[in-house]
Amino acid sequence: MAGSWDGSYDQGGQSDDSYHFERLHIEPIYDAFICPLTKQVMRDPVTLENGQTFEREAIEKWFRECRENGRRLVCPLTLRELRSTELNPSIALRNTIEEWNARNEAAQLDMARRSLTLGSPENDTVQALKFVQHLCLKNQSNKHMIRNAELIPMIVDVLKSSSRQVRSKALETLRFVVEDDSDNKDIIAEGDTVRTIVKFLSHEQSKEREEAVSLLYELSKSEKLSEKIGSVNGAILILVGMASSNSENLSTVEKADRTLENLEQSENNVRQMAECGRLRPLLTLLLEGSPDTKLSMAAFLGELVLNNDVKVFVARTVGFSLINLMKSNNMPSREAALKALNQISSDEASAKVLIEAGILPPLVKDLFTVGSKQLPMRLKEVSATILANVVNSGQDFDSLPVGPNHQTLVSEEVIHNFLHLISNTGPAIECKLLQVLVGLTSSPTTVSSVVSAIKSSGATISLVQFIEAPQRDLRLASIKLLQNLSPLMGRELAGCLRGSSGQLGSLIRVISENVGITEEQAAAVGLLADLPERDAGLTRQMLDEGAFQLFISRIIRIRQGEMRGSRFMTPYLEGLVKVLSRITFALSEESGAARALCRDHNLASLFIDLLQANGLDNVQMVSAMALENLSQESKNLTRLPEFPAPGFCASVFPCLSKPPIITGLCKVHRGTCSLKDTFCLLEGQAVDKLVALLDHTNDKVVEASLAALSTLLDDGVVIEEGVQVLLEAEGVKPILEVLLEKRTDSLRRRAVWAVERLLRTEEIANEVSGDPNISTALVDAFQHGDYRTRQIAERALKHVDKIPNFSGIFPNAG
């Protein structure tokens, strides 16, 4: 092209580019324009006394060096000494140079315009962009000339180039053009230019991304452009990502961060940043902004979805301020603060921070206040939700004051107020208040106070009635509360459920729903499981309702893998097994319904199978307890053989008679036994499985297993045969080891009893008598056990001749 850019120069840096553009002239250059010292066109020519002209800055430097080096002041050209260093401005020459420069720059500008098109060669476009940068660096006023020449839209258009080098250089040039020039920034603000620049933030080419973020940083200094950048979809999200990136270079990260700081001048941008996880600007406005801004930020905070770590950070930063805002007389402020506190209180750690900040007293006050200053019911629901969140954080609330006279959340009056609200509000707030009580009854330090208050208020029946609520959340909260209460109110709750109101049926329906395994089902079966197992009336009603058959079916389906697992599978199965086990406490009932159900469904076999539920300690423990009950009944159910009456000769001559031989009898129970009908443990490999559990790490499982095995040594059975069964199952040694381990008092009592029965067999007694450890354990039980344990330990020690047996030594008197 005519007047083409000279591309032969070194492109190593901006100073080289400046020199290049100084050399790039359309009109010829005159020697008078060139400084003899710098060899460049002069900007401020001055004349010495001898008529020689130099660039002011260059000659002043020459004179300074002469003085510093102790040389004579001479003219650089003539080397003749000067009498004066006075510098006379060469105004005429300067004007001529400026006019010449203006003509050349106009021509160069025209050349740049022609090169800034998508059809131009890549090198020409890059040189044109460098020329524009040169103009910007040369003089700030040149940016006005660039604007008037309408070069800015042309540079923007070049961003569409297929060349990465061109695009990167165009972004860089735009940064030069807009720097400290609000008018040029206004031109950038027009149209979709900002959107185009933002797109470069997601480019894989790091150079383009770096130039784009640097340009956006410059643009973001303008309030108008700050809002414009924020309005581009994804801009703030990408910038937040860059500012927190570990893979970007440090300069890019810093520019992204500073750009975001500039964008904070717009509240809309601050909201977007908060949505992207950059919360500090929003929290700062909430702390330091105007009342309206504080309200706006608090309201927005209440709409955000935050992860738990962020909730803790927010609670620590603005928790106290939000609590103060919540206590204000301005209803919109109270609403915004409550919604924000609701959002951040749902994490246990953040809830504890809010407790320390003093959230409890105003929350309780909001819930209980009536009259002109009371909260609307929809906000009372939010307050109740926050309180439920806070209460379920695991704190001890029996010492935290919430009202006058050192009232706490578990003070009787406060609990009565909760119960009153529960009875006089809608389902939503009822649910949250029940959740508050769930939290308070989950702690062993506060549950007894809540139980006392419930009993004194007579609210038990009202609480039980919520089991029939149509709202699932409300029903779940009530069931969880009743489950927490059942250890201390078991008889009262069982009495309520025994009635004809239908709550028991509702519980059974919840447990049996075919909806997978839900938290509600696990809580419902847990409630039934915790009720007194010897309450015959409740067991009878459950029989009438067909509950046990449903629960048996559920257990079998779970064991066969037919029911989908969930995080509530374990408590659900544990509850089912425990509820089913209560049938074994009713085997002696006159109607025989419990016994018939155990036979019809072969429950002994089911409980034996459940002994192998490894990892489910409670299931194994309860199953062993159920087998103990069933085995206790075996001696009553076994069918003893009937011998025919002896004939006349046999009655006269007994020596002529032989007793009939009957095969197939149970050697322990002396009759006809089966697992299904008489629940005999000798069937179904029950003994082997119970013996295996004596090595369990859970003391309660060991104790329950030992209790079941002890039924083979109990009064009413052939103890010698029971011992033999244990010997064959290799169960004697594990029982002795249980005695030696001294785990718990109740387990030691069980072990001492069983060992005494074993030692009645002479063979075992002889072997044990030589074991000092067994003797020591029995002596320890004899010395430190309760009265009954000491008696049994004494008998055991006599069996191994550690205590003399005086019975029969002294002859009868007379």
C-alpha positions in Angstrom: 0.0 0.0 0.0 1.1 3.6 -0.6 2.9 5.0 2.4 3.3 1.5 4.0 4.6 1.1 7.6 8.3 0.3 7.7 8.5 -3.1 9.3 12.3 -3.3 9.4 12.7 -1.9 12.9 13.2 -3.8 16.2 9.9 -4.4 18.0 11.5 -5.2 21.3 9.8 -2.5 23.4 7.8 0.7 23.6 10.9 2.9 23.4 11.9 1.2 20.2 8.4 1.7 18.8 8.5 5.4 19.7 11.8 5.8 17.9 10.3 3.9 14.9 7.3 6.3 14.8 9.6 9.3 15.1 11.4 8.1 12.0 8.2 7.3 10.1 7.6 10.5 8.2 5.5 11.4 5.1 7.2 14.8 4.5 11.0 14.9 4.3 12.8 15.7 7.5 15.0 18.8 7.7 18.5 18.8 9.3 17.5 21.9 11.4 14.9 19.8 13.1 17.4 17.3 14.4 19.2 17.8 17.8 23.0 17.2 17.3 23.1 15.4 20.6 20.0 13.1 20.5 19.8 12.7 16.7 16.0 13.0 17.0 13.5 15.7 16.1 13.5 18.4 18.7 10.4 19.2 20.8 11.8 22.2 22.7 14.7 23.7 20.7 17.0 26.2 22.5 19.9 28.3 21.1 23.3 28.9 22.7 25.3 32.2 22.6 27.2 30.9 19.6 24.0 30.3 17.6 24.0 26.4 17.9 20.6 24.9 18.6 19.9 21.8 20.7 17.0 20.0 22.5 16.7 21.8 25.9 16.8 18.6 27.9 19.9 17.3 26.0 22.0 20.4 26.4 21.1 20.8 30.0 22.3 17.3 30.6 25.5 18.2 28.8 26.2 21.2 31.0 25.4 19.2 34.1 27.9 16.5 33.2 30.6 19.1 32.5 30.2 20.6 35.9 30.1 17.2 37.6 33.3 16.1 35.9 35.1 19.4 36.4 35.3 20.1 32.6 35.1 23.5 30.9 31.7 24.5 29.7 32.1 24.2 25.9 29.7 23.9 23.0 29.2 20.2 22.1 29.6 21.0 18.4 32.4 23.5 18.3 34.1 22.5 21.6 34.8 26.2 22.2 34.4 27.5 25.7 31.1 29.3 26.4 31.0 32.5 28.4 27.3 31.9 29.3 25.0 28.9 29.6 21.9 30.9 29.0 19.4 29.1 26.7 17.2 31.0 24.4 14.0 29.3 23.2 13.9 29.0 19.5 10.2 29.7 19.2 10.0 30.0 15.4 11.8 26.7 15.0 9.6 25.0 17.6 6.4 26.2 15.8 7.8 25.0 12.5 8.6 21.6 13.9 5.1 21.3 15.5 3.4 22.2 12.2 5.6 19.6 10.5 4.8 17.0 13.1 1.0 17.8 12.9 1.1 17.2 9.1 3.1 14.0 9.5 0.9 12.7 12.3 -2.2 13.5 10.3 -0.8 11.5 7.4 0.3 8.7 9.7 -3.2 8.7 11.3 -4.7 8.4 7.9 -2.4 5.5 7.2 -3.4 3.9 10.6 -7.1 4.3 9.6 -6.5 2.4 6.4 -4.6 -0.4 8.2 -7.2 -0.8 11.0 -9.5 -3.0 8.9 -10.1 -6.7 9.0 -8.8 -7.0 5.4 -5.4 -5.5 6.1 -2.2 -7.6 6.5 -1.6 -8.7 10.1 1.7 -6.8 10.3 0.1 -3.5 9.1 -2.7 -3.8 11.6 -0.3 -4.5 14.4 1.9 -1.5 13.4 -1.1 0.8 13.2 -2.1 -0.3 16.7 1.4 0.4 18.0 1.2 3.8 16.4 -2.0 4.6 18.3 -0.3 3.5 21.5 2.7 5.8 20.6 0.4 8.7 20.2 -1.2 8.1 23.6 2.1 7.8 25.3 3.5 10.9 23.5 0.8 13.3 24.7 -2.4 12.9 26.6 -4.0 15.4 24.3 -3.5 13.0 21.4 -6.3 10.9 22.8 -8.7 13.7 21.8 -7.3 13.5 18.3 -7.7 9.7 18.2 -11.3 10.1 19.4 -12.1 12.7 16.7 -10.5 10.5 14.1 -13.0 7.8 15.1 -10.3 5.3 15.5 -11.8 3.8 18.7 -14.7 2.0 16.9 -12.1 0.8 14.3 -9.9 -0.7 17.1 -12.9 -2.3 18.6 -13.8 -3.8 15.3 -10.3 -5.3 15.0 -11.1 -7.4 18.1 -13.0 -9.7 15.6 -9.7 -10.5 13.8 -8.7 -14.1 13.4 -5.2 -13.3 14.6 -4.5 -13.7 18.3 -1.7 -11.2 18.0 -4.0 -8.6 16.5 -6.7 -9.2 19.1 -4.3 -9.1 22.0 -2.7 -5.9 20.6 -6.1 -4.3 20.1 -7.1 -5.0 23.7 -3.8 -3.4 24.9 -4.3 -0.4 22.6 -7.8 0.2 23.9 -6.4 0.3 27.4 -3.9 3.0 26.3 -6.7 4.9 24.7 -9.1 5.0 27.7 -6.6 5.4 30.4 -7.4 8.6 32.3 -9.9 9.7 29.6 -13.5 9.6 30.5 -14.7 10.7 27.0 -13.0 7.7 25.4 -14.5 5.4 28.1 -17.9 6.7 27.2 -17.4 5.6 23.6 -16.4 2.1 24.9 -19.6 2.1 26.9 -21.7 2.3 23.8 -23.0 -0.8 22.1 -21.8 -4.3 22.9 -18.1 -3.4 23.2 -18.0 -4.3 26.9 -19.6 -7.6 26.3 -17.0 -8.4 23.6 -14.2 -7.5 26.0 -15.7 -9.8 28.7 -15.8 -12.7 26.3 -12.0 -12.6 26.2 -11.9 -13.4 29.9 -12.8 -17.0 29.0 -10.3 -17.4 26.2 -7.8 -20.1 26.6 -5.0 -17.8 25.3 -3.6 -16.3 28.5 -2.2 -13.2 26.8 -5.7 -12.2 25.5 -7.2 -12.9 29.0 -4.5 -10.8 30.7 -5.1 -7.9 28.4 -8.9 -8.1 28.7 -8.8 -8.1 32.5 -6.3 -5.1 32.4 -8.6 -3.2 30.1 -11.7 -4.0 32.3 -9.8 -2.8 35.3 -9.2 0.6 33.6 -12.8 0.7 32.4 -14.2 -0.2 35.9 -12.9 3.0 37.3 -15.9 4.7 35.6 -19.1 4.3 37.6 -21.1 4.1 34.4 -18.9 1.3 33.0 -18.8 -0.4 36.3 -22.5 -1.0 36.1 -22.2 -1.9 32.4 -19.5 -4.6 33.1 -21.7 -6.0 35.9 -24.7 -6.2 33.6 -22.8 -8.6 31.2 -24.0 -12.1 32.0 -21.1 -14.1 33.6 -18.7 -11.2 33.9 -18.5 -11.1 37.7 -18.6 -14.8 38.0 -15.5 -15.1 35.7 -13.7 -12.3 37.5 -14.4 -13.9 40.9 -13.0 -17.1 39.6 -9.9 -15.4 38.3 -9.4 -13.5 41.5 -9.4 -16.7 43.5 -7.4 -18.8 41.0 -4.2 -20.6 41.7 -3.4 -21.2 38.1 -3.5 -17.6 36.8 -0.3 -15.5 37.0 -0.1 -13.2 39.9 -0.6 -10.0 37.9 -3.8 -11.3 36.4 -5.2 -12.4 39.7 -4.4 -8.9 41.2 -6.0 -7.1 38.3 -9.1 -9.2 38.5 -9.3 -8.5 42.3 -8.8 -4.8 41.8 -11.4 -4.8 39.0 -13.9 -6.4 41.4 -13.1 -3.7 44.0 -14.0 -1.0 41.5 -17.2 -2.8 40.6 -18.3 -2.7 44.2 -19.4 0.9 43.6 -22.6 -0.6 42.2 -24.9 -2.4 44.7 -26.2 -4.7 41.9 -22.6 -5.8 41.4 -22.2 -6.4 45.1 -25.2 -8.7 45.0 -23.8 -10.6 42.1 -20.5 -11.0 43.8 -22.3 -12.4 46.8 -24.1 -15.0 44.6 -20.7 -16.0 43.3 -19.3 -16.5 46.8 -17.5 -13.1 47.2 -19.5 -12.0 50.3 -17.2 -9.5 51.9 -18.4 -6.5 49.9 -22.0 -7.3 50.8 -21.2 -7.7 54.4 -19.2 -4.5 54.4 -22.2 -2.6 53.1 -24.4 -4.3 55.7 -22.1 -3.1 58.4 -21.2 0.4 57.1 -23.9 1.3 54.6 -26.8 3.7 54.9 -29.9 2.4 56.7 -31.5 1.7 53.3 -28.4 -0.1 52.1 -28.2 -2.2 55.2 -31.8 -3.2 54.8 -31.2 -4.0 51.1 -28.1 -6.1 51.8 -29.7 -7.9 54.7 -32.8 -8.8 52.6 -30.5 -10.1 49.8 -28.5 -12.1 52.3 -31.7 -13.8 53.3 -32.2 -15.1 49.8 -28.7 -16.5 49.2 -27.9 -20.2 49.4 -24.7 -20.5 51.5 -22.5 -23.5 52.3 -21.8 -24.2 55.9 -18.3 -22.7 56.0 -19.6 -19.4 54.6 -22.4 -19.4 57.1 -19.9 -19.4 60.0 -17.9 -16.6 58.3 -21.1 -14.5 57.9 -22.3 -15.2 61.4 -19.0 -14.0 62.8 -18.9 -10.9 60.6 -22.4 -9.6 60.7 -24.3 -11.8 63.2 -24.3 -9.2 66.0 -25.4 -6.4 63.5 -28.2 -8.6 62.2 -29.4 -9.3 65.7 -29.5 -5.5 66.4 -31.4 -5.0 63.2 -33.8 -7.6 64.2 -34.5 -5.7 67.5 -35.3 -2.5 65.7 -38.8 -1.0 65.6 -38.8 -0.9 61.8 -40.7 -3.9 60.5 -39.0 -4.2 57.1 -35.6 -4.2 58.9 -36.8 -6.8 61.3 -38.1 -9.0 58.4 -34.8 -8.7 56.5 -32.7 -9.5 59.5 -34.8 -12.5 60.5 -34.6 -13.9 57.0 -30.9 -13.5 56.9 -30.5 -15.0 60.3 -32.7 -17.9 59.2 -30.3 -18.5 56.3 -27.1 -18.6 58.4 -28.5 -20.3 61.5 -29.0 -23.7 59.9 -25.4 -24.8 60.4 -24.4 -26.0 63.9 -21.2 -24.0 64.1 -22.8 -20.8 62.9 -25.7 -21.3 65.3 -23.3 -21.4 68.2 -21.8 -18.1 67.0 -25.2 -16.5 66.9 -25.9 -17.8 70.5 -22.8 -16.1 71.7 -23.9 -12.9 69.9 -27.1 -13.0 72.0 -29.8 -14.2 69.6 -31.9 -16.2 72.1 -33.6 -13.4 74.2 -34.9 -11.4 71.2 -36.0 -14.6 69.4 -38.0 -15.8 72.4 -39.4 -12.3 72.9 -40.6 -12.1 69.3 -42.3 -15.4 69.6 -44.2 -14.6 72.9 -44.9 -10.9 72.4 -48.6 -10.1 71.7 -50.2 -6.7 71.0 -49.2 -3.8 68.7 -45.5 -4.7 68.6 -46.0 -8.4 67.8 -44.6 -9.9 64.7 -46.9 -11.0 61.9 -47.5 -14.8 62.0 -45.4 -15.3 58.9 -42.4 -13.7 60.7 -43.1 -15.6 63.9 -42.7 -18.7 61.7 -39.3 -17.4 60.6 -38.4 -16.8 64.3 -39.5 -20.3 65.2 -37.4 -21.7 62.4 -34.3 -19.8 63.6 -34.9 -21.0 67.1 -35.3 -24.6 65.9 -32.0 -24.3 64.1 -30.2 -22.8 67.0 -31.7 -25.3 69.5 -30.6 -28.2 67.4 -26.9 -27.0 67.6 -26.1 -29.2 70.6 -25.6 -26.5 73.2 -26.7 -26.9 76.8 -29.7 -24.5 77.1 -30.4 -25.1 80.8 -27.9 -22.3 81.7 -28.5 -19.7 78.9 -30.8 -16.9 80.0 -33.6 -16.0 77.6 -35.9 -13.8 79.7 -36.4 -12.1 83.1 -35.6 -13.8 86.4 -32.9 -16.0 84.8 -35.5 -17.9 82.7 -34.0 -20.4 80.3 -35.5 -22.2 77.3 -36.3 -25.2 79.6 -37.9 -23.1 82.4 -41.5 -24.4 83.0 -43.1 -21.1 82.0 -41.2 -20.9 78.8 -42.1 -24.5 77.9 -45.7 -23.8 78.8 -45.6 -20.8 76.4 -44.2 -23.0 73.6 -47.0 -25.6 74.2 -49.6 -22.8 74.2 -48.3 -21.5 70.8 -48.2 -25.1 69.4 -51.9 -25.5 70.3 -53.0 -22.1 68.9 -51.1 -21.5 65.6 -51.0 -22.9 62.1 -49.2 -26.1 61.0 -46.1 -24.3 59.7 -45.2 -22.6 63.0 -46.4 -25.7 65.0 -43.9 -27.8 63.1 -41.0 -25.4 63.9 -42.0 -25.1 67.6 -42.1 -28.9 67.8 -38.7 -29.0 66.3 -37.6 -26.6 69.1 -38.8 -29.1 71.6 -37.1 -32.0 69.7 -33.8 -30.1 70.1 -34.4 -29.5 73.8 -35.3 -33.1 74.4 -32.3 -34.4 72.5 -30.0 -33.4 75.3 -29.8 -35.5 78.5 -29.2 -32.3 80.5 -32.5 -30.6 79.4 -35.0 -33.5 78.6 -36.1 -34.0 82.2 -37.1 -30.3 82.5 -39.1 -30.5 79.3 -40.8 -33.7 80.5 -41.8 -32.1 83.8 -43.2 -29.1 82.1 -45.2 -31.2 79.6 -46.6 -33.3 82.5 -47.5 -30.2 84.5 -49.3 -28.7 81.5 -51.3 -31.8 80.7 -50.2 -31.5 77.0 -49.3 -35.1 76.4 -52.5 -36.1 74.6 -52.3 -33.0 72.5 -48.8 -33.8 71.4 -49.7 -37.4 70.6 -52.6 -36.2 68.4 -50.1 -34.6 66.0 -49.2 -38.2 64.8 -52.4 -38.0 62.7 -51.5 -34.6 61.1 -51.8 -34.6 57.3 -48.6 -32.5 56.9 -45.6 -34.8 56.8 -43.1 -32.3 58.3 -45.5 -31.7 61.3 -46.0 -35.4 61.7 -42.3 -36.1 61.6 -41.5 -33.4 64.2 -44.2 -34.7 66.6 -43.0 -38.3 66.2 -39.4 -37.3 66.9 -40.4 -35.4 69.9 -42.4 -38.3 71.3 -39.5 -40.6 70.6 -37.3 -38.4 72.7 -39.8 -38.3 75.5 -40.5 -42.0 75.5 -37.6 -43.1 77.9 -39.1 -40.8 80.6 -42.8 -40.9 79.6 -43.1 -44.4 78.2 -46.1 -45.4 80.3 -48.0 -42.2 79.6 -47.4 -42.4 75.9 -48.3 -46.0 75.7 -51.5 -45.2 77.5 -52.4 -42.5 75.0 -51.7 -44.8 72.1 -53.8 -47.6 73.6 -56.9 -45.5 73.2 -59.4 -45.6 70.4 -58.3 -42.4 68.8 -56.4 -44.1 66.1 -52.9 -42.7 66.7 -51.4 -46.2 67.0 -52.9 -47.2 63.7 -51.5 -44.0 62.1 -48.0 -44.9 63.4 -48.3 -48.4 62.0 -49.4 -47.0 58.6 -46.5 -44.6 58.5 -44.0 -47.4 59.3 -45.5 -49.7 56.6 -45.7 -47.2 53.8 -44.1 -48.3 50.6 -42.0 -45.2 50.0 -38.5 -46.5 50.5 -37.2 -45.9 54.0 -37.8 -42.3 55.2 -36.7 -40.4 58.3 -40.4 -40.4 59.4 -40.6 -44.2 59.2 -37.4 -44.6 61.2 -38.6 -42.2 63.9 -42.1 -43.8 64.0 -40.7 -47.3 64.5 -38.2 -45.9 67.0 -41.0 -44.4 69.0 -42.8 -47.8 69.2 -39.6 -49.6 70.0 -38.9 -47.3 73.0 -42.2 -47.9 74.7 -42.4 -50.3 77.6 -42.1 -53.8 76.1 -44.0 -55.4 78.9 -47.1 -53.2 78.3 -49.4 -56.1 77.5 -52.3 -53.8 76.5 -50.2 -52.1 73.8 -48.9 -55.4 72.6 -52.4 -56.8 72.4 -53.7 -53.8 70.4 -50.7 -54.1 68.0 -51.7 -57.7 67.6 -55.2 -56.7 66.8 -54.0 -54.0 64.3 -51.9 -56.7 62.5 -48.7 -54.7 63.1 -46.4 -57.6 63.8 -47.2 -59.3 60.6 -46.4 -56.1 58.7 -43.2 -55.7 60.5 -42.1 -59.3 60.0 -42.7 -58.8 56.2 -40.6 -55.6 56.3 -37.7 -57.3 58.1 -37.6 -60.2 55.7 -37.7 -57.9 52.7 -34.8 -55.9 54.1 -32.8 -59.1 54.8 -33.4 -60.3 51.3 -32.3 -57.1 49.8 -35.7 -56.2 48.3 -35.9 -52.7 50.0 -33.6 -49.9 48.8 -31.1 -48.7 51.3 -30.9 -45.2 52.7 -29.3 -43.4 55.6 -32.3 -44.4 57.7 -32.0 -48.1 56.9 -30.2 -49.0 60.2 -32.4 -47.2 62.7 -35.5 -48.4 60.8 -34.4 -52.1 60.9 -33.3 -51.7 64.5 -36.7 -50.3 65.4 -38.6 -53.0 63.6 -36.6 -55.8 65.3 -37.1 -54.3 68.7 -40.8 -53.7 68.2 -41.1 -57.3 67.0 -39.2 -58.6 70.0 -41.9 -57.2 72.3 -44.2 -60.2 71.2 -41.7 -62.5 73.1 -42.6 -60.7 76.3 -46.3 -61.7 75.9 -45.8 -65.4 75.4 -47.6 -66.3 78.7 -50.7 -64.3 77.7 -53.8 -66.4 78.3 -55.2 -66.0 74.8 -52.1 -67.6 73.3 -52.2 -65.1 70.4 -48.5 -64.0 70.9 -47.4 -67.7 71.0 -49.4 -68.5 67.9 -47.9 -65.6 66.0 -44.4 -66.7 66.9 -45.2 -70.2 65.7 -47.0 -69.2 62.5 -44.2 -67.0 61.4 -41.3 -69.1 62.8 -40.0 -66.1 64.7 -37.3 -68.1 66.5 -35.7 -68.9 63.1 -36.0 -65.2 62.1 -34.3 -64.0 65.3 -31.5 -66.6 64.8 -30.9 -65.3 61.3 -30.8 -61.7 62.7 -28.0 -62.8 65.1 -25.8 -62.7 61.9 -26.6 -59.0 61.1 -22.9 -58.1 61.5 -22.3 -54.4 62.2 -25.9 -53.9 63.6 -25.2 -54.3 67.3 -28.7 -53.4 68.4 -30.3 -55.9 66.0 -28.0 -58.6 67.4 -28.6 -57.7 71.0 -32.4 -57.5 70.7 -32.5 -60.7 68.7 -30.6 -62.5 71.5 -32.9 -61.1 74.1 -35.9 -62.3 72.1 -34.4 -65.8 71.8 -33.9 -65.7 75.6 -37.6 -65.1 76.1 -38.5 -67.7 73.5 -36.1 -70.3 75.0 -37.5 -69.6 78.5 -40.9 -70.8 77.2 -39.5 -74.0 75.7 -39.6 -75.9 78.9 -43.4 -75.1 79.1 -44.1 -76.0 75.5 -42.1 -79.2 75.1 -44.3 -82.3 74.8 -43.3 -84.8 77.5 -43.6 -88.5 76.5 -46.6 -90.5 77.8 -45.7 -94.0 79.1 -48.3 -96.7 79.0 -49.6 -98.0 82.4 -47.7 -101.2 83.6 -49.5 -104.6 83.4 -50.4 -106.8 86.3 -47.2 -108.9 86.3 -45.1 -105.8 86.0 -46.9 -104.2 88.9 -46.3 -107.4 91.0 -42.9 -108.2 89.7 -41.2 -104.9 88.7 -38.0 -106.7 87.9 -39.8 -108.3 85.0 -40.6 -104.9 83.5 -38.3 -102.8 81.2 -39.0 -99.0 80.7 -40.0 -98.2 77.1 -37.3 -96.6 74.9 -38.5 -93.3 73.2 -36.2 -91.8 70.6 -36.1 -88.2 69.3 -36.6 -86.4 72.6 -34.8 -83.2 73.4 -32.1 -84.0 75.9 -32.3 -80.6 77.6 -36.1 -80.3 77.8 -36.8 -84.0 78.1 -39.6 -83.9 75.5 -40.4 -83.4 71.9 -39.0 -80.0 70.7 -38.8 -78.0 67.5 -37.6 -74.6 66.7 -40.9 -73.5 65.2 -43.3 -74.9 67.8 -41.4 -74.9 71.1 -38.6 -72.4 70.2 -35.8 -74.8 71.3 -32.4 -73.3 70.8 -30.8 -76.7 70.1 -32.4 -76.4 66.7 -31.3 -74.0 63.9 -27.7 -73.7 65.0 -28.8 -71.1 67.5 -26.3 -72.2 70.2 -23.3 -71.9 67.8 -24.3 -68.4 66.7 -24.9 -67.2 70.3 -21.5 -68.6 71.4 -19.9 -66.7 68.5 -21.4 -63.5 69.8 -19.7 -63.9 73.2 -16.6 -62.6 71.5 -18.4 -59.4 70.5 -16.9 -56.0 71.3 -20.3 -54.6 72.5 -21.0 -55.5 76.1 -24.7 -55.4 75.6 -24.6 -57.9 72.7 -22.4 -60.2 74.9 -24.8 -60.0 77.8 -27.9 -60.7 75.7 -26.2 -63.7 74.1 -25.0 -65.1 77.4 -28.5 -64.6 78.8 -30.0 -66.6 75.9 -27.4 -69.4 76.4 -28.1 -69.4 80.1 -31.6 -70.7 79.5 -30.0 -74.1 78.7 -28.7 -74.1 82.3 -31.8 -72.8 84.0 -34.0 -74.5 86.5 -36.6 -76.7 84.9 -34.2 -78.2 82.3 -31.6 -80.9 82.5 -28.6 -78.8 83.4 -26.1 -81.5 82.8 -27.3 -81.9 79.3 -27.3 -78.1 78.8 -23.6 -78.1 79.9 -22.9 -80.9 77.5 -24.5 -78.8 74.6 -22.3 -75.9 75.5 -19.2 -78.1 75.6 -20.0 -79.5 72.1 -20.5 -75.9 70.8 -17.2 -74.9 72.4 -19.1 -72.4 74.5 -17.7 -73.1 78.0 -14.3 -71.3 77.4 -15.9 -68.1 76.0 -18.2 -68.0 79.1 -15.2 -68.3 81.4 -13.4 -65.5 79.4 -16.4 -63.2 79.9 -16.1 -63.7 83.6 -12.4 -62.9 83.5 -12.8 -59.7 81.4 -14.9 -58.0 84.1 -16.5 -55.6 81.5 -19.6 -54.4 83.4 -21.3 -55.2 86.7 -24.4 -56.6 85.0 -22.3 -58.7 82.7 -20.3 -60.0 85.6 -23.5 -61.0 87.4 -24.6 -63.0 84.3 -21.2 -64.6 83.9 -21.0 -65.6 87.6 -24.4 -67.2 87.4 -23.5 -69.2 84.2 -20.1 -70.3 85.6 -21.6 -71.6 88.8 -24.0 -73.7 86.7 -21.1 -75.0 84.6 -19.1 -75.9 87.7 -21.8 -78.2 88.8 -20.3 -80.6 86.3 -17.4 -82.3 88.0 -15.2 -82.5 84.9 -15.4 -78.8 84.4 -14.9 -78.0 88.1 -11.7 -80.2 88.2 -10.3 -78.4 85.2 -11.2 -74.9 86.4 -9.9 -75.5 89.9 -6.4 -75.4 88.6 -6.9 -72.0 86.9 -6.0 -69.3 89.4 -7.5 -66.6 87.2 -11.0 -68.1 87.4 -10.6 -68.5 91.1 -9.5 -64.9 91.5 -12.4 -63.6 89.4 -14.9 -65.6 91.5 -13.3 -64.4 94.7 -13.5 -60.8 93.4 -17.2 -61.3 92.7 -17.7 -62.9 96.1 -16.1 -59.9 97.8 -17.4 -57.0 95.7 -20.6 -58.2 94.0 -24.2 -57.5 95.2 -25.8 -59.8 97.7 -27.2 -62.3 95.1 -23.9 -62.3 93.1 -21.9 -63.0 96.3 -24.2 -66.0 97.1 -23.8 -67.5 93.6 -20.0 -66.8 93.7 -19.8 -68.6 97.0 -21.5 -71.7 95.6 -19.1 -71.6 92.6 -16.1 -71.4 94.8 -17.3 -74.4 96.8 -17.5 -76.3 93.5 -13.7 -75.7 93.0 -12.9 -76.3 96.7 -11.9 -72.7 97.3 -14.4 -72.4 100.2 -15.1 -75.4 102.4 -18.5 -77.0 102.1 -19.8 -77.6 105.7 -23.1 -79.1 104.8 -23.4 -82.7 106.2 -20.3 -82.5 108.4 -22.2 -82.1 111.7 -24.5 -85.0 112.7 -28.1 -84.2 113.4 -28.7 -83.4 117.1 -30.6 -86.0 119.1 
